[in-house]
Amino acid sequence: MKKIALLALLAIGSTASARDSNVRWMKFDEAIAKSATNGTPICVFVSVNPNGSG
Amino acid sequence: MVKLNSGFYMVRCADKATSDKVKSDAISTMIFLDGDGKEFHRTIVGTADTVEAAFKKASELYSKKPISWASGEASDVISGAKGEAKKLVALAFLDEKKDSETFLSSLEDRWVAKYHERMVFTKVAFDRNSELCKKYNVTSAPTLLLVNPLQEDAKKSVVDSLVSKKELLSVRNFLAKAFDKFDKASKN
């Protein structure tokens, strides 16, 4: 399962353009605060899940 | 390659605090939240295709929505809305100016689109001398009145009003507050 998460993480990066392949990861609270000012949606990727499987 | 993630704030959840906040239940899950922090899509991914599909689905679900205007006179629309449970009539007093155009664009934005199903929209051409403007004391455009169709008295029927504000944040805050107020009053 961890291997799948790693593949998905790479896939998220690869959906960025070649010039900007690094995703800008934010803290959850920072994303919530910024989103509340302009309505931009948030995508949370669970790479490690302390609450469940994996 | 298409930059699918560019329209989202990206958060990597690998700690217990974040995991608790998003109620994560499986590794390799993508969870999408709207501007109010409310979840609207969740899916498990594992390949580039599924990641792409997740972004596309989220973009579809959280998208701009055109307003569906009711036809007929405002009074008829209000009467007709009496049978619509938990809905308010949105009387939009508009003119041909840029502010009204900007206001309409804000009202159609993805952030506030979820409120559309709770409103019956009526477009009113703003004329400060019209009977309708006098009835509701509307003196400028754009003005949005949220009217409770079950309340007979015109003045008392106005749940809330948004006057001369056109920016998305103002429109969003207005709708969130107005429906919260309406729902609380409906419970009593």
gemmi code that builds the backbone of each chain (N, CA, C; Angstrom):
import gemmi

chains = {
    "A": [
        ("MET", (0.828, -1.205, 0.000), (0.000, 0.000, 0.000), (0.867, 1.262, 0.000)),
        ("LYS", (1.997, 1.185, 0.767), (2.886, 2.345, 0.810), (3.503, 2.601, -0.554)),
        ("LYS", (3.758, 1.518, -1.289), (4.335, 1.634, -2.631), (3.341, 2.330, -3.562)),
        ("ILE", (2.061, 1.966, -3.409), (1.018, 2.591, -4.228), (0.938, 4.087, -3.928)),
        ("ALA", (1.020, 4.422, -2.636), (0.980, 5.840, -2.241), (2.144, 6.609, -2.843)),
        ("LEU", (3.300, 5.966, -2.886), (4.476, 6.612, -3.468), (4.263, 6.835, -4.963)),
        ("LEU", (3.700, 5.844, -5.621), (3.421, 5.979, -7.061), (2.427, 7.120, -7.305)),
        ("ALA", (1.414, 7.178, -6.451), (0.413, 8.242, -6.597), (1.034, 9.615, -6.364)),
        ("LEU", (1.944, 9.661, -5.400), (2.627, 10.924, -5.091), (3.443, 11.381, -6.302)),
        ("LEU", (4.114, 10.439, -6.923), (4.879, 10.757, -8.131), (3.931, 11.199, -9.243)),
        ("ALA", (2.780, 10.532, -9.311), (1.796, 10.880, -10.348), (1.273, 12.293, -10.150)),
        ("ILE", (1.044, 12.687, -8.905), (0.585, 14.054, -8.631), (1.633, 15.047, -9.125)),
        ("GLY", (2.896, 14.736, -8.879), (3.974, 15.589, -9.360), (4.036, 15.624, -10.870)),
        ("SER", (3.770, 14.491, -11.485), (3.893, 14.426, -12.948), (2.732, 15.093, -13.656)),
        ("THR", (1.666, 15.432, -12.945), (0.582, 16.159, -13.603), (0.899, 17.646, -13.687)),
        ("ALA", (1.998, 18.033, -13.034), (2.446, 19.417, -13.187), (3.202, 19.527, -14.507)),
        ("SER", (3.366, 20.760, -14.988), (4.070, 20.922, -16.254), (5.550, 20.593, -16.056)),
        ("ALA", (6.234, 20.297, -17.148), (7.636, 19.896, -17.078), (8.500, 20.968, -16.410)),
        ("ARG", (8.169, 22.241, -16.669), (8.957, 23.339, -16.098), (8.700, 23.504, -14.607)),
        ("ASP", (7.550, 23.023, -14.162), (7.167, 23.255, -12.773), (6.686, 21.939, -12.163)),
        ("SER", (7.576, 20.960, -12.191), (7.149, 19.624, -11.784), (7.076, 19.454, -10.268)),
        ("ASN", (7.613, 20.432, -9.537), (7.534, 20.328, -8.085), (6.216, 20.903, -7.581)),
        ("VAL", (5.488, 20.068, -6.886), (4.224, 20.529, -6.318), (4.531, 21.375, -5.096)),
        ("ARG", (3.785, 22.466, -4.917), (3.981, 23.276, -3.718), (3.038, 22.752, -2.636)),
        ("TRP", (3.613, 22.004, -1.692), (2.808, 21.451, -0.606), (2.648, 22.484, 0.488)),
        ("MET", (1.437, 22.578, 1.011), (1.161, 23.543, 2.070), (0.744, 22.807, 3.336)),
        ("LYS", (0.817, 23.492, 4.460), (0.261, 22.962, 5.699), (-1.261, 23.033, 5.590)),
        ("PHE", (-1.935, 22.096, 6.233), (-3.399, 22.047, 6.151), (-4.033, 23.373, 6.597)),
        ("ASP", (-3.605, 23.881, 7.746), (-4.215, 25.110, 8.269), (-3.946, 26.309, 7.361)),
        ("GLU", (-2.782, 26.336, 6.741), (-2.446, 27.420, 5.808), (-3.372, 27.352, 4.585)),
        ("ALA", (-3.575, 26.125, 4.098), (-4.442, 25.940, 2.925), (-5.879, 26.345, 3.248)),
        ("ILE", (-6.358, 25.951, 4.422), (-7.729, 26.302, 4.835), (-7.877, 27.823, 4.920)),
        ("ALA", (-6.882, 28.476, 5.527), (-6.938, 29.932, 5.693), (-6.935, 30.650, 4.342)),
        ("LYS", (-6.084, 30.191, 3.430), (-6.007, 30.838, 2.112), (-7.271, 30.568, 1.298)),
        ("SER", (-7.751, 29.339, 1.383), (-8.946, 28.961, 0.642), (-10.166, 29.767, 1.086)),
        ("ALA", (-10.206, 30.095, 2.361), (-11.339, 30.859, 2.904), (-11.365, 32.305, 2.429)),
        ("THR", (-10.322, 32.731, 1.722), (-10.317, 34.104, 1.208), (-10.674, 34.173, -0.272)),
        ("ASN", (-10.568, 33.029, -0.966), (-10.826, 33.090, -2.407), (-11.551, 31.878, -2.983)),
        ("GLY", (-11.856, 30.892, -2.128), (-12.643, 29.744, -2.590), (-11.869, 28.688, -3.348)),
        ("THR", (-10.548, 28.853, -3.435), (-9.749, 27.843, -4.143), (-9.862, 26.492, -3.427)),
        ("PRO", (-10.151, 25.413, -4.173), (-10.291, 24.112, -3.518), (-8.957, 23.560, -3.009)),
        ("ILE", (-9.069, 22.657, -2.051), (-7.888, 22.038, -1.437), (-7.880, 20.560, -1.796)),
        ("CYS", (-6.700, 20.067, -2.127), (-6.534, 18.627, -2.353), (-5.587, 18.092, -1.281)),
        ("VAL", (-6.110, 17.209, -0.445), (-5.279, 16.580, 0.585), (-4.914, 15.183, 0.096)),
        ("PHE", (-3.615, 14.900, 0.043), (-3.189, 13.555, -0.335), (-2.670, 12.836, 0.908)),
        ("VAL", (-3.279, 11.697, 1.191), (-2.890, 10.935, 2.378), (-1.737, 10.007, 2.006)),
        ("SER", (-0.514, 10.426, 2.365), (0.650, 9.605, 2.017), (1.009, 8.652, 3.159)),
        ("VAL", (0.661, 9.061, 4.360), (0.816, 8.184, 5.523), (-0.456, 8.369, 6.337)),
        ("ASN", (-1.033, 7.274, 6.775), (-2.288, 7.400, 7.496), (-2.177, 6.872, 8.925)),
        ("PRO", (-1.948, 7.768, 9.867), (-1.791, 7.312, 11.255), (-3.073, 6.725, 11.835)),
        ("ASN", (-4.205, 7.013, 11.209), (-5.487, 6.568, 11.753), (-5.987, 5.238, 11.217)),
        ("GLY", (-5.337, 4.730, 10.166), (-5.910, 3.523, 9.587), (-4.882, 2.663, 8.901)),
        ("SER", (-5.274, 2.129, 7.756), (-4.394, 1.224, 7.035), (-3.185, 1.967, 6.506)),
        ("GLY", (-2.115, 1.242, 6.306), (-0.916, 1.826, 5.746), (-0.003, 2.338, 6.831)),
    ],
    "B": [
        ("MET", (2.460, 18.332, -20.652), (1.490, 17.669, -19.780), (0.618, 18.708, -19.072)),
        ("VAL", (-0.635, 18.413, -18.947), (-1.563, 19.372, -18.343), (-1.286, 19.506, -16.845)),
        ("LYS", (-1.308, 20.742, -16.387), (-1.028, 20.980, -14.977), (-2.342, 20.924, -14.189)),
        ("LEU", (-2.794, 19.720, -13.914), (-4.105, 19.535, -13.294), (-4.169, 20.042, -11.862)),
        ("ASN", (-3.052, 19.976, -11.161), (-3.091, 20.350, -9.746), (-2.976, 21.852, -9.513)),
        ("SER", (-2.822, 22.629, -10.577), (-2.563, 24.059, -10.410), (-3.755, 24.816, -9.810)),
        ("GLY", (-4.939, 24.289, -9.957), (-6.112, 24.979, -9.429), (-6.445, 24.595, -8.004)),
        ("PHE", (-5.542, 23.913, -7.344), (-5.806, 23.424, -5.986), (-4.669, 23.815, -5.052)),
        ("TYR", (-5.009, 24.032, -3.797), (-3.978, 24.110, -2.776), (-3.681, 22.669, -2.371)),
        ("MET", (-2.415, 22.290, -2.449), (-2.033, 20.896, -2.215), (-1.525, 20.696, -0.790)),
        ("VAL", (-2.075, 19.696, -0.133), (-1.666, 19.370, 1.238), (-1.304, 17.894, 1.289)),
        ("ARG", (-0.135, 17.626, 1.866), (0.270, 16.226, 2.024), (0.007, 15.825, 3.470)),
        ("CYS", (-0.832, 14.835, 3.642), (-1.217, 14.399, 4.977), (-0.353, 13.220, 5.419)),
        ("ALA", (0.506, 13.480, 6.404), (1.368, 12.415, 6.909), (1.477, 12.476, 8.423)),
        ("ASP", (0.629, 13.285, 9.044), (0.683, 13.421, 10.511), (-0.709, 13.201, 11.105)),
        ("LYS", (-0.738, 12.926, 12.372), (-1.997, 12.576, 13.016), (-2.970, 13.755, 13.069)),
        ("ALA", (-2.439, 14.948, 13.300), (-3.319, 16.123, 13.408), (-4.103, 16.344, 12.112)),
        ("THR", (-3.383, 16.332, 10.984), (-4.056, 16.528, 9.693), (-4.973, 15.350, 9.396)),
        ("SER", (-4.487, 14.162, 9.720), (-5.272, 12.962, 9.477), (-6.610, 13.015, 10.221)),
        ("ASP", (-6.577, 13.504, 11.450), (-7.810, 13.652, 12.228), (-8.739, 14.681, 11.594)),
        ("LYS", (-8.159, 15.780, 11.146), (-8.977, 16.861, 10.571), (-9.703, 16.412, 9.302)),
        ("VAL", (-9.045, 15.593, 8.492), (-9.685, 15.166, 7.230), (-10.325, 13.778, 7.365)),
        ("LYS", (-10.252, 13.222, 8.577), (-10.812, 11.885, 8.843), (-10.316, 10.873, 7.809)),
        ("SER", (-9.014, 10.837, 7.627), (-8.456, 9.911, 6.641), (-8.624, 8.478, 7.130)),
        ("ASP", (-9.023, 7.601, 6.214), (-9.232, 6.212, 6.605), (-8.415, 5.246, 5.754)),
        ("ALA", (-7.668, 5.765, 4.788), (-6.836, 4.872, 3.974), (-5.699, 5.653, 3.346)),
        ("ILE", (-4.583, 4.992, 3.233), (-3.422, 5.593, 2.590), (-3.692, 5.743, 1.092)),
        ("SER", (-3.005, 6.692, 0.475), (-3.126, 6.954, -0.957), (-4.524, 7.445, -1.353)),
        ("THR", (-5.134, 8.204, -0.447), (-6.455, 8.789, -0.733), (-6.287, 10.260, -1.094)),
        ("MET", (-7.066, 10.714, -2.057), (-7.120, 12.141, -2.370), (-8.453, 12.665, -1.852)),
        ("ILE", (-8.373, 13.694, -1.020), (-9.570, 14.273, -0.407), (-9.661, 15.723, -0.861)),
        ("PHE", (-10.816, 16.093, -1.401), (-10.985, 17.449, -1.927), (-11.948, 18.242, -1.055)),
        ("LEU", (-11.533, 19.465, -0.704), (-12.343, 20.341, 0.141), (-12.650, 21.636, -0.603)),
        ("ASP", (-13.844, 22.187, -0.348), (-14.186, 23.459, -1.004), (-13.675, 24.650, -0.184)),
        ("GLY", (-14.006, 25.842, -0.609), (-13.519, 27.052, 0.053), (-14.026, 27.225, 1.469)),
        ("ASP", (-15.024, 26.447, 1.840), (-15.530, 26.478, 3.217), (-14.931, 25.351, 4.053)),
        ("GLY", (-13.987, 24.618, 3.467), (-13.357, 23.509, 4.179), (-14.234, 22.268, 4.230)),
        ("LYS", (-15.284, 22.240, 3.419), (-16.188, 21.090, 3.394), (-15.743, 20.097, 2.308)),
        ("GLU", (-15.693, 18.827, 2.686), (-15.284, 17.802, 1.726), (-16.346, 17.613, 0.648)),
        ("PHE", (-15.899, 17.540, -0.620), (-16.870, 17.279, -1.682), (-16.476, 16.089, -2.562)),
        ("HIS", (-15.276, 15.564, -2.349), (-14.888, 14.374, -3.126), (-13.743, 13.664, -2.420)),
        ("ARG", (-13.780, 12.322, -2.499), (-12.724, 11.516, -1.872), (-12.554, 10.260, -2.715)),
        ("THR", (-11.324, 9.926, -3.020), (-11.096, 8.721, -3.813), (-9.689, 8.171, -3.566)),
        ("ILE", (-9.547, 6.877, -3.700), (-8.233, 6.248, -3.551), (-7.571, 6.192, -4.925)),
        ("VAL", (-6.310, 6.569, -4.978), (-5.592, 6.588, -6.254), (-4.322, 5.737, -6.147)),
        ("GLY", (-3.790, 5.380, -7.324), (-2.581, 4.566, -7.295), (-1.744, 4.688, -8.551)),
        ("THR", (-2.350, 5.256, -9.585), (-1.628, 5.404, -10.854), (-1.827, 6.820, -11.380)),
        ("ALA", (-1.056, 7.163, -12.398), (-1.192, 8.492, -12.999), (-2.604, 8.709, -13.535)),
        ("ASP", (-3.181, 7.659, -14.101), (-4.538, 7.775, -14.653), (-5.573, 8.072, -13.571)),
        ("THR", (-5.448, 7.372, -12.450), (-6.442, 7.587, -11.382), (-6.257, 8.947, -10.715)),
        ("VAL", (-5.014, 9.401, -10.652), (-4.754, 10.740, -10.103), (-5.382, 11.791, -11.019)),
        ("GLU", (-5.161, 11.623, -12.313), (-5.718, 12.560, -13.294), (-7.248, 12.554, -13.232)),
        ("ALA", (-7.814, 11.333, -13.129), (-9.280, 11.210, -13.059), (-9.820, 11.890, -11.801)),
        ("ALA", (-9.070, 11.781, -10.706), (-9.502, 12.400, -9.447), (-9.530, 13.922, -9.578)),
        ("PHE", (-8.481, 14.493, -10.176), (-8.459, 15.946, -10.370), (-9.600, 16.398, -11.286)),
        ("LYS", (-9.831, 15.615, -12.338), (-10.887, 15.989, -13.296), (-12.259, 15.940, -12.633)),
        ("LYS", (-12.498, 14.878, -11.859), (-13.786, 14.724, -11.179), (-14.001, 15.873, -10.190)),
        ("ALA", (-12.953, 16.190, -9.442), (-13.058, 17.279, -8.459), (-13.348, 18.611, -9.158)),
        ("SER", (-12.693, 18.826, -10.294), (-12.918, 20.070, -11.041), (-14.345, 20.134, -11.588)),
        ("GLU", (-14.881, 18.980, -11.961), (-16.269, 18.932, -12.453), (-17.252, 19.236, -11.323)),
        ("LEU", (-17.006, 18.607, -10.170), (-17.930, 18.760, -9.043), (-17.913, 20.169, -8.465)),
        ("TYR", (-16.751, 20.785, -8.503), (-16.591, 22.117, -7.917), (-16.373, 23.096, -9.053)),
        ("SER", (-17.447, 23.448, -9.714), (-17.297, 24.304, -10.890), (-18.355, 25.400, -10.905)),
        ("LYS", (-18.059, 26.401, -11.691), (-18.961, 27.543, -11.889), (-20.309, 27.045, -12.399)),
        ("LYS", (-21.381, 27.666, -11.951), (-22.705, 27.211, -12.351), (-23.540, 28.405, -12.817)),
        ("PRO", (-24.062, 28.346, -14.031), (-24.882, 29.481, -14.477), (-26.183, 29.566, -13.679)),
        ("ILE", (-26.678, 30.772, -13.518), (-27.923, 30.966, -12.763), (-29.117, 30.598, -13.632)),
        ("SER", (-30.034, 29.875, -13.037), (-31.269, 29.526, -13.740), (-32.352, 30.505, -13.272)),
        ("TRP", (-32.681, 31.457, -14.138), (-33.634, 32.507, -13.755), (-35.068, 32.027, -13.907)),
        ("ALA", (-35.890, 32.328, -12.916), (-37.321, 32.026, -13.024), (-37.950, 33.059, -13.954)),
        ("SER", (-38.975, 32.655, -14.666), (-39.633, 33.606, -15.561), (-40.897, 34.150, -14.891)),
        ("GLY", (-41.345, 35.302, -15.350), (-42.564, 35.910, -14.814), (-42.277, 37.057, -13.863)),
        ("GLU", (-43.358, 37.699, -13.432), (-43.246, 38.820, -12.495), (-42.717, 38.339, -11.144)),
        ("ALA", (-42.015, 39.219, -10.456), (-41.429, 38.850, -9.152), (-42.497, 38.354, -8.176)),
        ("SER", (-43.651, 39.042, -8.160), (-44.718, 38.649, -7.222), (-45.219, 37.231, -7.519)),
        ("ASP", (-45.296, 36.902, -8.805), (-45.750, 35.546, -9.188), (-44.696, 34.503, -8.792)),
        ("VAL", (-43.437, 34.860, -8.973), (-42.356, 33.923, -8.616), (-42.373, 33.671, -7.113)),
        ("ILE", (-42.581, 34.740, -6.342), (-42.625, 34.594, -4.874), (-43.806, 33.708, -4.468)),
        ("SER", (-44.948, 33.936, -5.074), (-46.129, 33.101, -4.771), (-45.863, 31.652, -5.147)),
        ("GLY", (-45.248, 31.469, -6.309), (-44.978, 30.115, -6.795), (-43.951, 29.367, -5.967)),
        ("ALA", (-43.134, 30.124, -5.242), (-42.056, 29.489, -4.459), (-42.530, 29.033, -3.077)),
        ("LYS", (-43.783, 29.296, -2.763), (-44.286, 28.937, -1.425), (-44.224, 27.435, -1.161)),
        ("GLY", (-44.318, 26.667, -2.220), (-44.293, 25.214, -2.042), (-42.890, 24.624, -2.022)),
        ("GLU", (-41.891, 25.474, -2.259), (-40.504, 24.990, -2.323), (-39.899, 24.961, -0.914)),
        ("ALA", (-39.700, 23.771, -0.396), (-39.203, 23.639, 0.979), (-37.802, 24.213, 1.145)),
        ("LYS", (-37.623, 24.986, 2.184), (-36.330, 25.549, 2.571), (-35.673, 26.422, 1.502)),
        ("LYS", (-36.492, 26.962, 0.603), (-35.911, 27.818, -0.433), (-36.272, 29.269, -0.196)),
        ("LEU", (-35.372, 30.141, -0.610), (-35.630, 31.567, -0.560), (-35.672, 32.101, -1.990)),
        ("VAL", (-36.430, 33.160, -2.180), (-36.444, 33.804, -3.487), (-35.334, 34.848, -3.495)),
        ("ALA", (-34.472, 34.759, -4.490), (-33.370, 35.715, -4.628), (-33.776, 36.766, -5.651)),
        ("LEU", (-34.116, 37.949, -5.145), (-34.483, 39.049, -6.040), (-33.222, 39.839, -6.356)),
        ("ALA", (-32.789, 39.754, -7.595), (-31.556, 40.441, -8.001), (-31.916, 41.692, -8.795)),
        ("PHE", (-31.686, 42.842, -8.190), (-31.943, 44.124, -8.862), (-30.661, 44.518, -9.586)),
        ("LEU", (-30.736, 44.513, -10.920), (-29.526, 44.722, -11.723), (-29.720, 45.821, -12.743)),
        ("ASP", (-28.601, 46.429, -13.133), (-28.632, 47.363, -14.253), (-27.611, 46.914, -15.294)),
        ("GLU", (-27.319, 47.775, -16.243), (-26.423, 47.389, -17.328), (-24.952, 47.697, -17.020)),
        ("LYS", (-24.684, 48.177, -15.833), (-23.320, 48.614, -15.521), (-22.403, 47.453, -15.124)),
        ("LYS", (-21.131, 47.789, -15.099), (-20.089, 46.795, -14.841), (-20.253, 46.112, -13.476)),
        ("ASP", (-20.674, 46.871, -12.469), (-20.810, 46.305, -11.123), (-21.827, 45.161, -11.085)),
        ("SER", (-22.910, 45.329, -11.821), (-23.932, 44.274, -11.862), (-23.376, 43.038, -12.559)),
        ("GLU", (-22.583, 43.271, -13.593), (-21.962, 42.165, -14.338), (-21.000, 41.395, -13.411)),
        ("THR", (-20.189, 42.144, -12.662), (-19.242, 41.516, -11.734), (-19.986, 40.746, -10.644)),
        ("PHE", (-21.067, 41.349, -10.164), (-21.872, 40.706, -9.124), (-22.428, 39.371, -9.632)),
        ("LEU", (-22.950, 39.368, -10.853), (-23.501, 38.130, -11.419), (-22.433, 37.065, -11.561)),
        ("SER", (-21.256, 37.479, -11.975), (-20.146, 36.539, -12.110), (-19.808, 35.925, -10.743)),
        ("SER", (-19.823, 36.732, -9.693), (-19.565, 36.218, -8.337), (-20.648, 35.225, -7.919)),
        ("LEU", (-21.878, 35.538, -8.295), (-23.016, 34.685, -7.908), (-22.969, 33.320, -8.612)),
        ("GLU", (-22.281, 33.277, -9.745), (-22.174, 32.014, -10.489), (-20.907, 31.232, -10.121)),
        ("ASP", (-20.066, 31.806, -9.290), (-18.776, 31.195, -8.964), (-18.934, 29.828, -8.284)),
        ("ARG", (-17.940, 28.972, -8.480), (-17.967, 27.611, -7.915), (-18.099, 27.614, -6.396)),
        ("TRP", (-17.564, 28.660, -5.757), (-17.582, 28.719, -4.293), (-19.011, 28.830, -3.751)),
        ("VAL", (-19.870, 29.550, -4.474), (-21.235, 29.773, -3.975), (-22.283, 28.958, -4.736)),
        ("ALA", (-21.826, 28.177, -5.720), (-22.770, 27.409, -6.547), (-23.622, 26.445, -5.719)),
        ("LYS", (-23.085, 25.985, -4.589), (-23.842, 25.028, -3.775), (-25.106, 25.653, -3.169)),
        ("TYR", (-25.156, 26.978, -3.131), (-26.347, 27.646, -2.584), (-27.461, 27.775, -3.635)),
        ("HIS", (-27.139, 27.565, -4.902), (-28.127, 27.776, -5.961), (-29.391, 26.954, -5.760)),
        ("GLU", (-29.203, 25.707, -5.303), (-30.361, 24.826, -5.158), (-31.315, 25.288, -4.046)),
        ("ARG", (-30.861, 26.247, -3.273), (-31.718, 26.752, -2.196), (-32.364, 28.099, -2.545)),
        ("MET", (-32.175, 28.517, -3.797), (-32.737, 29.814, -4.193), (-33.530, 29.706, -5.493)),
        ("VAL", (-34.587, 30.517, -5.573), (-35.306, 30.692, -6.832), (-34.922, 32.095, -7.299)),
        ("PHE", (-34.175, 32.162, -8.390), (-33.617, 33.449, -8.829), (-34.592, 34.238, -9.708)),
        ("THR", (-34.728, 35.507, -9.373), (-35.537, 36.399, -10.202), (-34.731, 37.644, -10.523)),
        ("LYS", (-34.637, 37.936, -11.806), (-33.891, 39.124, -12.235), (-34.853, 40.305, -12.347)),
        ("VAL", (-34.493, 41.407, -11.725), (-35.332, 42.597, -11.783), (-34.496, 43.745, -12.355)),
        ("ALA", (-35.032, 44.383, -13.406), (-34.319, 45.538, -13.976), (-34.432, 46.694, -12.986)),
        ("PHE", (-33.286, 47.190, -12.552), (-33.306, 48.235, -11.512), (-33.861, 49.547, -12.050)),
        ("ASP", (-34.878, 50.043, -11.367), (-35.444, 51.357, -11.649), (-35.930, 51.894, -10.308)),
        ("ARG", (-35.218, 52.878, -9.784), (-35.509, 53.313, -8.405), (-36.941, 53.807, -8.228)),
        ("ASN", (-37.618, 54.152, -9.368), (-38.998, 54.643, -9.262), (-40.043, 53.543, -9.424)),
        ("SER", (-39.564, 52.316, -9.655), (-40.530, 51.228, -9.854), (-41.219, 50.849, -8.541)),
        ("GLU", (-42.371, 50.250, -8.692), (-43.146, 49.825, -7.510), (-42.358, 48.828, -6.664)),
        ("LEU", (-41.666, 47.927, -7.379), (-40.924, 46.880, -6.673), (-39.762, 47.450, -5.843)),
        ("CYS", (-39.053, 48.413, -6.436), (-37.945, 49.050, -5.707), (-38.464, 49.798, -4.487)),
        ("LYS", (-39.600, 50.462, -4.673), (-40.186, 51.197, -3.541), (-40.672, 50.223, -2.469)),
        ("LYS", (-41.288, 49.147, -2.924), (-41.825, 48.151, -1.992), (-40.744, 47.582, -1.078)),
        ("TYR", (-39.559, 47.320, -1.671), (-38.465, 46.718, -0.896), (-37.385, 47.727, -0.508)),
        ("ASN", (-37.644, 48.994, -0.803), (-36.712, 50.055, -0.444), (-35.322, 49.856, -1.078)),
        ("VAL", (-35.324, 49.503, -2.348), (-34.065, 49.303, -3.083), (-33.683, 50.606, -3.781)),
        ("THR", (-32.482, 51.090, -3.495), (-32.084, 52.395, -4.041), (-30.841, 52.324, -4.926)),
        ("SER", (-30.237, 51.156, -5.034), (-29.059, 51.059, -5.906), (-28.923, 49.647, -6.456)),
        ("ALA", (-28.104, 49.536, -7.486), (-27.843, 48.240, -8.104), (-26.332, 48.015, -8.150)),
        ("PRO", (-25.871, 46.807, -7.978), (-26.681, 45.602, -7.753), (-27.136, 45.473, -6.300)),
        ("THR", (-28.357, 44.976, -6.140), (-28.864, 44.633, -4.809), (-29.463, 43.231, -4.879)),
        ("LEU", (-29.131, 42.439, -3.904), (-29.703, 41.088, -3.832), (-30.527, 40.983, -2.549)),
        ("LEU", (-31.806, 40.670, -2.717), (-32.665, 40.451, -1.556), (-32.998, 38.971, -1.476)),
        ("LEU", (-32.870, 38.413, -0.287), (-33.312, 37.034, -0.081), (-34.651, 37.100, 0.635)),
        ("VAL", (-35.679, 36.641, -0.049), (-37.050, 36.795, 0.438), (-37.640, 35.443, 0.823)),
        ("ASN", (-38.241, 35.406, 2.012), (-38.932, 34.192, 2.458), (-40.336, 34.213, 1.847)),
        ("PRO", (-40.621, 33.292, 0.931), (-41.916, 33.343, 0.236), (-43.107, 33.060, 1.150)),
        ("LEU", (-42.850, 32.496, 2.311), (-43.951, 32.156, 3.223), (-44.380, 33.347, 4.093)),
        ("GLN", (-43.572, 34.389, 4.077), (-43.896, 35.585, 4.857), (-44.663, 36.565, 3.959)),
        ("GLU", (-45.878, 36.896, 4.351), (-46.744, 37.753, 3.518), (-46.285, 39.218, 3.518)),
        ("ASP", (-45.875, 39.714, 4.662), (-45.474, 41.115, 4.763), (-44.141, 41.343, 4.032)),
        ("ALA", (-44.153, 42.252, 3.048), (-42.963, 42.459, 2.204), (-41.712, 42.811, 3.007)),
        ("LYS", (-41.839, 43.729, 3.935), (-40.665, 44.157, 4.716), (-40.128, 43.022, 5.596)),
        ("LYS", (-41.068, 42.311, 6.232), (-40.650, 41.215, 7.114), (-40.137, 40.009, 6.341)),
        ("SER", (-40.525, 39.929, 5.075), (-40.145, 38.751, 4.283), (-38.663, 38.750, 3.887)),
        ("VAL", (-38.019, 39.910, 3.970), (-36.604, 39.997, 3.566), (-35.721, 39.397, 4.673)),
        ("VAL", (-35.137, 38.253, 4.366), (-34.257, 37.576, 5.329), (-32.959, 38.348, 5.478)),
        ("ASP", (-32.431, 38.810, 4.347), (-31.205, 39.612, 4.365), (-31.021, 40.284, 3.008)),
        ("SER", (-30.209, 41.318, 2.990), (-29.972, 42.007, 1.712), (-28.496, 42.335, 1.545)),
        ("LEU", (-28.070, 42.280, 0.296), (-26.682, 42.611, -0.049), (-26.737, 43.793, -1.006)),
        ("VAL", (-26.218, 44.912, -0.561), (-26.342, 46.141, -1.345), (-24.983, 46.629, -1.826)),
        ("SER", (-24.910, 46.825, -3.137), (-23.716, 47.405, -3.768), (-22.416, 46.655, -3.506)),
        ("LYS", (-22.510, 45.394, -3.167), (-21.290, 44.586, -3.016), (-21.259, 43.608, -4.186)),
        ("LYS", (-20.101, 43.443, -4.760), (-20.027, 42.602, -5.948), (-18.923, 41.556, -5.884)),
        ("GLU", (-17.992, 41.720, -4.940), (-16.850, 40.816, -4.878), (-17.288, 39.437, -4.378)),
        ("LEU", (-16.593, 38.418, -4.855), (-16.926, 37.033, -4.512), (-16.966, 36.796, -3.004)),
        ("LEU", (-15.967, 37.290, -2.280), (-15.914, 37.040, -0.843), (-17.139, 37.637, -0.129)),
        ("SER", (-17.552, 38.823, -0.559), (-18.736, 39.462, 0.034), (-19.986, 38.642, -0.240)),
        ("VAL", (-20.115, 38.181, -1.482), (-21.287, 37.389, -1.874), (-21.314, 36.071, -1.108)),
        ("ARG", (-20.168, 35.435, -1.004), (-20.080, 34.158, -0.279), (-20.438, 34.345, 1.206)),
        ("ASN", (-19.845, 35.354, 1.834), (-20.105, 35.597, 3.254), (-21.573, 35.939, 3.502)),
        ("PHE", (-22.145, 36.701, 2.584), (-23.553, 37.076, 2.693), (-24.450, 35.834, 2.641)),
        ("LEU", (-24.221, 34.973, 1.654), (-25.075, 33.786, 1.497), (-24.923, 32.826, 2.678)),
        ("ALA", (-23.685, 32.630, 3.119), (-23.452, 31.714, 4.245), (-24.185, 32.216, 5.490)),
        ("LYS", (-24.086, 33.511, 5.748), (-24.717, 34.096, 6.934), (-26.244, 34.086, 6.811)),
        ("ALA", (-26.739, 34.430, 5.638), (-28.193, 34.509, 5.438), (-28.857, 33.134, 5.587)),
        ("PHE", (-28.252, 32.107, 5.007), (-28.866, 30.776, 5.100), (-28.719, 30.188, 6.499)),
        ("ASP", (-27.653, 30.548, 7.164), (-27.490, 30.118, 8.555), (-28.613, 30.731, 9.403)),
        ("LYS", (-28.843, 32.015, 9.200), (-29.894, 32.744, 9.924), (-31.279, 32.154, 9.596)),
        ("PHE", (-31.519, 31.910, 8.319), (-32.810, 31.369, 7.870), (-33.049, 29.979, 8.439)),
        ("ASP", (-32.024, 29.138, 8.421), (-32.162, 27.772, 8.914), (-32.393, 27.738, 10.428)),
        ("LYS", (-31.696, 28.622, 11.130), (-31.890, 28.681, 12.587), (-33.305, 29.151, 12.907)),
        ("ALA", (-33.786, 30.155, 12.177), (-35.131, 30.679, 12.412), (-36.185, 29.628, 12.055)),
        ("SER", (-35.919, 28.823, 11.041), (-36.871, 27.794, 10.600), (-37.027, 26.692, 11.639)),
        ("LYS", (-35.953, 26.451, 12.398), (-35.997, 25.403, 13.419), (-36.851, 25.796, 14.619)),
        ("ASN", (-36.920, 27.130, 14.869), (-37.655, 27.606, 16.045), (-39.177, 27.630, 15.808)),
    ],
}
model = gemmi.Model(1)
for chain_id, residues in chains.items():
    chain = gemmi.Chain(chain_id)
    for i, (resn, *xyz) in enumerate(residues, 1):
        res = gemmi.Residue()
        res.name, res.seqid = resn, gemmi.SeqId(i, " ")
        for name, pos in zip(("N", "CA", "C"), xyz):
            atom = gemmi.Atom()
            atom.name, atom.element = name, gemmi.Element(name[0])
            atom.pos, atom.b_iso = gemmi.Position(*pos), 0.0
            res.add_atom(atom)
        chain.add_residue(res)
    model.add_chain(chain)
structure = gemmi.Structure()
structure.add_model(model)
structure.setup_entities()
